[in-house]
Amino acid sequence: MDSSAGVLTSRRNPLVRRLRQLHSASGRREQGLLLLEGTHLVQEALRLGLTPHHLLWTDAWCQRHPQLVRAMPLAVRPIRVSAELLAAVATTDHPDGVVLTLPPPAPAGGEESFVLALDRLQDPGNLGTLMRTALAAGVEALWLGAGADPLQPKVLRASAGAALALPLLRVDGAALERRLRALAQAGSQLVAAVVATASEADGRQSPVVPYWQLDWCRPTALLLGQEGSGLAPELQALATHRVTIPHSPAVESLNVAVAAAPLLLERWRQQLQAANHPAQQR
């Protein structure tokens, strides 16, 4: 970094306009870039070996994080900006002094044995939280049937960087249904989560069992639906297994991001148990 270079302050600079366009999905598609904000996402990008396309920081941020300044790839040419200009580029009310842009991650592909399929999830905070949990649980691909844009700044922040590392694919509902059918034909179990009060089998669907009774070590796709209406009926009909999280009747159902955590991590628990006690039956 050339410390003698001037500080960019003008909101009329063409770069400011281009970066503000990244607030929208159309701008991200046109430029092929994501907008990331905050120190933690800078740290995650560096940890993953990603090279920022643009990097804007304030002098105050630079002074607070000399170790991150030293860790920047030599190819990166940071742009010093005023706090006011950085606030004009960022989507948060109180940015901490740094933003960067990156190309979007490579889409999911190949043969995955653990897939999380989300149907029309709307809330960016829920989606980001789910992405972080999915990465922690060893999910190999995230399939999104419409819903919130997984690469919008709010989701990227809520995922705490997991969106940069988790292979994902965004498709429409019909394409998601086709992909799930293909998974089932290849031998994967399709697991739908239902509320505890839906535990009665209707004769046409698989019986509902507590989630820990399922063999999660098999190739699996977990299906979770929209916050309000749940899984679309055509996706529910595809499920080969249905599981529930028993809980107090004081609440009707759990938030989808909360419910996903025990479901996703149960696979990890069962795999650890199998590795530590190979002869023990669950």
C-alpha positions as CSV (number, residue, x, y, z in Angstrom):
1,M,0.0,0.0,0.0
2,D,1.3,3.5,-0.9
3,S,0.8,5.5,2.3
4,S,1.4,8.7,0.3
5,A,-1.6,8.1,-1.9
6,G,-4.6,10.4,-1.4
7,V,-7.8,9.4,0.3
8,L,-10.8,8.9,-1.9
9,T,-13.6,11.1,-0.7
10,S,-15.9,11.9,-3.6
11,R,-19.2,10.1,-3.8
12,R,-19.2,10.9,-7.5
13,N,-16.4,8.6,-8.3
14,P,-17.5,5.9,-10.8
15,L,-16.2,3.2,-8.5
16,V,-18.7,4.3,-5.8
17,R,-21.6,3.9,-8.2
18,R,-20.4,0.5,-9.3
19,L,-20.1,-0.8,-5.8
20,R,-23.5,0.6,-4.8
21,Q,-24.9,-1.4,-7.7
22,L,-23.8,-4.5,-5.9
23,H,-26.5,-3.9,-3.3
24,S,-29.0,-5.4,-5.8
25,A,-29.1,-8.9,-7.3
26,S,-29.1,-7.5,-10.8
27,G,-26.0,-5.5,-10.1
28,R,-24.2,-8.5,-8.7
29,R,-25.2,-10.6,-11.8
30,E,-24.0,-7.9,-14.2
31,Q,-20.7,-7.3,-12.5
32,G,-20.1,-10.9,-11.4
33,L,-19.1,-9.7,-7.9
34,L,-20.3,-9.8,-4.3
35,L,-20.1,-7.0,-1.8
36,L,-18.7,-8.0,1.6
37,E,-18.5,-5.7,4.6
38,G,-16.7,-5.9,7.9
39,T,-13.5,-7.2,9.5
40,H,-14.8,-10.8,10.0
41,L,-15.6,-11.3,6.3
42,V,-12.1,-10.0,5.4
43,Q,-10.6,-12.5,7.8
44,E,-12.7,-15.3,6.3
45,A,-11.8,-14.4,2.7
46,L,-8.1,-14.5,3.6
47,R,-8.5,-17.8,5.5
48,L,-10.1,-19.3,2.4
49,G,-7.3,-18.0,0.2
50,L,-9.6,-15.6,-1.7
51,T,-8.2,-12.5,-3.4
52,P,-10.4,-9.4,-3.2
53,H,-11.3,-7.7,-6.5
54,H,-11.7,-4.4,-4.8
55,L,-10.7,-3.5,-1.2
56,L,-11.7,-0.2,0.4
57,W,-10.6,0.7,3.9
58,T,-10.3,3.7,6.1
59,D,-7.1,4.8,7.7
60,A,-8.6,4.2,11.1
61,W,-9.4,0.6,10.2
62,C,-5.9,0.1,8.8
63,Q,-4.4,1.3,12.1
64,R,-6.6,-1.1,14.1
65,H,-5.8,-4.2,12.0
66,P,-2.1,-4.1,11.0
67,Q,-2.0,-7.9,10.9
68,L,-4.7,-8.1,8.3
69,V,-3.0,-5.3,6.3
70,R,0.2,-7.4,6.3
71,A,-1.7,-10.6,5.3
72,M,-3.2,-9.1,2.1
73,P,-2.0,-10.7,-1.1
74,L,0.5,-8.6,-3.0
75,A,-1.8,-8.4,-5.9
76,V,-4.4,-6.5,-3.9
77,R,-4.2,-2.7,-4.2
78,P,-6.3,-1.3,-1.4
79,I,-8.1,2.0,-1.9
80,R,-8.0,4.4,1.1
81,V,-11.4,6.1,1.6
82,S,-13.0,8.5,4.0
83,A,-15.4,7.1,6.6
84,E,-18.2,9.0,4.9
85,L,-17.5,7.5,1.5
86,L,-17.2,4.0,2.9
87,A,-20.6,4.5,4.6
88,A,-22.0,5.4,1.2
89,V,-20.8,2.2,-0.3
90,A,-21.8,-0.1,2.6
91,T,-25.3,-1.4,3.3
92,T,-24.9,-1.4,7.1
93,D,-25.8,1.7,9.2
94,H,-22.4,1.7,11.0
95,P,-19.7,0.0,8.9
96,D,-16.5,-0.8,10.7
97,G,-14.2,0.6,8.1
98,V,-13.6,-2.0,5.4
99,V,-15.5,-3.4,2.4
100,L,-14.3,-5.8,-0.3
101,T,-15.7,-7.4,-3.5
102,L,-15.2,-11.0,-4.6
103,P,-16.4,-13.2,-7.4
104,P,-19.2,-15.5,-6.3
105,P,-18.2,-19.0,-5.2
106,A,-18.3,-21.9,-7.6
107,P,-21.7,-23.6,-7.8
108,A,-22.4,-27.0,-6.2
109,G,-21.7,-29.9,-8.4
110,G,-20.6,-33.5,-8.3
111,E,-21.8,-36.4,-6.2
112,E,-22.8,-35.2,-2.7
113,S,-23.8,-37.5,0.0
114,F,-25.2,-34.8,2.4
115,V,-27.4,-32.1,0.8
116,L,-29.5,-29.4,2.5
117,A,-32.4,-28.4,0.3
118,L,-34.3,-25.2,1.2
119,D,-37.7,-24.4,-0.3
120,R,-38.4,-20.7,-0.7
121,L,-36.8,-19.5,2.5
122,Q,-37.5,-15.8,2.7
123,D,-35.6,-14.3,5.7
124,P,-32.0,-13.4,4.9
125,G,-31.0,-13.8,8.6
126,N,-32.5,-17.3,8.7
127,L,-30.7,-18.3,5.5
128,G,-27.3,-17.0,6.7
129,T,-27.6,-18.7,10.0
130,L,-28.6,-22.0,8.2
131,M,-25.6,-21.7,5.9
132,R,-23.2,-21.4,8.9
133,T,-24.8,-24.4,10.6
134,A,-24.7,-26.4,7.4
135,L,-21.0,-25.8,7.0
136,A,-20.3,-26.7,10.6
137,A,-22.3,-30.0,10.1
138,G,-20.4,-31.0,7.0
139,V,-23.1,-30.4,4.4
140,E,-21.6,-30.9,1.0
141,A,-24.0,-28.8,-1.0
142,L,-26.8,-26.4,-0.4
143,W,-29.7,-26.4,-2.9
144,L,-32.0,-23.4,-2.9
145,G,-35.4,-23.4,-4.4
146,A,-36.1,-19.7,-5.0
147,G,-36.4,-17.5,-1.9
148,A,-33.9,-15.0,-0.5
149,D,-30.7,-14.3,-2.6
150,P,-27.9,-16.3,-0.8
151,L,-25.3,-13.8,-2.0
152,Q,-26.9,-10.5,-0.8
153,P,-24.8,-8.6,1.8
154,K,-27.2,-9.4,4.7
155,V,-27.0,-13.1,4.1
156,L,-23.2,-13.0,3.8
157,R,-23.0,-11.2,7.1
158,A,-25.4,-13.6,8.8
159,S,-23.5,-16.6,7.5
160,A,-20.3,-15.2,9.0
161,G,-18.4,-16.2,5.8
162,A,-19.9,-19.7,5.5
163,A,-21.5,-18.6,2.2
164,L,-18.1,-18.2,0.7
165,A,-17.1,-21.8,1.5
166,L,-20.4,-23.7,1.1
167,P,-21.1,-25.1,-2.4
168,L,-24.5,-23.8,-3.4
169,L,-27.0,-24.0,-6.2
170,R,-30.0,-21.8,-6.7
171,V,-32.8,-23.2,-8.9
172,D,-36.6,-22.8,-9.3
173,G,-39.0,-25.1,-7.6
174,A,-39.4,-27.5,-10.5
175,A,-35.7,-27.9,-10.9
176,L,-35.3,-28.6,-7.2
177,E,-37.9,-31.3,-7.4
178,R,-36.1,-32.9,-10.4
179,R,-32.8,-32.9,-8.5
180,L,-34.3,-34.4,-5.4
181,R,-36.0,-37.1,-7.5
182,A,-32.6,-37.9,-9.1
183,L,-31.0,-38.1,-5.6
184,A,-33.7,-40.6,-4.4
185,Q,-33.3,-42.7,-7.5
186,A,-29.5,-42.8,-6.8
187,G,-30.2,-44.2,-3.3
188,S,-30.3,-41.1,-1.1
189,Q,-32.9,-40.7,1.6
190,L,-35.0,-37.5,1.4
191,V,-35.8,-36.4,4.9
192,A,-38.5,-33.9,5.6
193,A,-38.8,-32.2,9.0
194,V,-42.3,-31.8,10.3
195,V,-43.8,-30.3,13.5
196,A,-44.4,-32.5,16.4
197,T,-48.2,-32.3,16.1
198,A,-48.0,-33.8,12.6
199,S,-46.7,-37.1,13.9
200,E,-49.7,-39.1,12.9
201,A,-49.1,-41.0,9.7
202,D,-51.9,-40.7,7.1
203,G,-51.2,-43.9,5.3
204,R,-49.8,-42.3,2.3
205,Q,-46.6,-40.8,3.8
206,S,-43.8,-42.3,5.8
207,P,-44.3,-42.4,9.6
208,V,-42.8,-39.6,11.6
209,V,-40.0,-40.4,14.0
210,P,-37.8,-38.4,16.4
211,Y,-34.9,-37.2,14.4
212,W,-32.3,-39.2,16.4
213,Q,-34.0,-42.5,15.3
214,L,-33.0,-41.9,11.7
215,D,-29.8,-43.3,10.3
216,W,-28.2,-40.1,9.2
217,C,-25.0,-41.8,8.1
218,R,-26.7,-42.8,4.8
219,P,-26.6,-40.5,1.8
220,T,-29.1,-37.9,2.8
221,A,-30.9,-34.8,1.6
222,L,-32.6,-32.8,4.4
223,L,-35.6,-30.8,3.1
224,L,-36.7,-27.6,4.9
225,G,-39.4,-25.2,3.8
226,Q,-40.5,-21.6,3.9
227,E,-40.9,-20.0,7.3
228,G,-44.7,-19.7,7.1
229,S,-46.0,-22.4,4.9
230,G,-43.3,-25.0,5.2
231,L,-42.4,-27.4,2.3
232,A,-44.4,-27.2,-0.9
233,P,-46.7,-30.2,-1.2
234,E,-44.9,-31.6,-4.2
235,L,-41.7,-31.7,-2.2
236,Q,-43.3,-33.2,0.9
237,A,-44.6,-36.0,-1.3
238,L,-41.0,-36.8,-2.4
239,A,-39.8,-37.4,1.2
240,T,-38.8,-41.0,2.0
241,H,-38.5,-40.2,5.7
242,R,-40.2,-37.7,8.0
243,V,-38.6,-36.6,11.3
244,T,-39.6,-34.3,14.1
245,I,-38.0,-32.5,17.0
246,P,-40.0,-33.3,20.1
247,H,-40.5,-30.1,22.3
248,S,-42.8,-28.5,24.7
249,P,-46.4,-27.8,23.5
250,A,-45.9,-24.3,24.8
251,V,-44.8,-23.4,21.3
252,E,-46.4,-24.7,18.0
253,S,-43.2,-24.9,16.0
254,L,-39.5,-23.9,16.0
255,N,-37.8,-21.3,13.9
256,V,-36.4,-23.0,10.8
257,A,-32.8,-21.9,11.5
258,V,-33.1,-23.2,15.1
259,A,-34.7,-26.5,14.0
260,A,-32.0,-27.1,11.4
261,A,-29.2,-27.2,14.0
262,P,-30.0,-30.5,15.8
263,L,-31.1,-32.1,12.6
264,L,-27.9,-31.3,10.7
265,L,-25.6,-32.0,13.6
266,E,-27.2,-35.4,14.3
267,R,-25.4,-36.8,11.3
268,W,-22.1,-35.5,12.7
269,R,-22.8,-37.1,16.1
270,Q,-23.7,-40.4,14.6
271,Q,-20.6,-40.5,12.5
272,L,-18.4,-39.7,15.5
273,Q,-20.2,-42.4,17.4
274,A,-19.7,-44.9,14.6
275,A,-16.0,-44.0,14.4
276,N,-15.4,-44.3,18.1
277,H,-17.6,-47.4,18.7
278,P,-17.8,-49.3,15.4
279,A,-19.3,-52.4,17.0
280,Q,-22.0,-50.5,19.0
281,Q,-25.5,-50.4,17.7
282,R,-27.3,-47.0,17.9
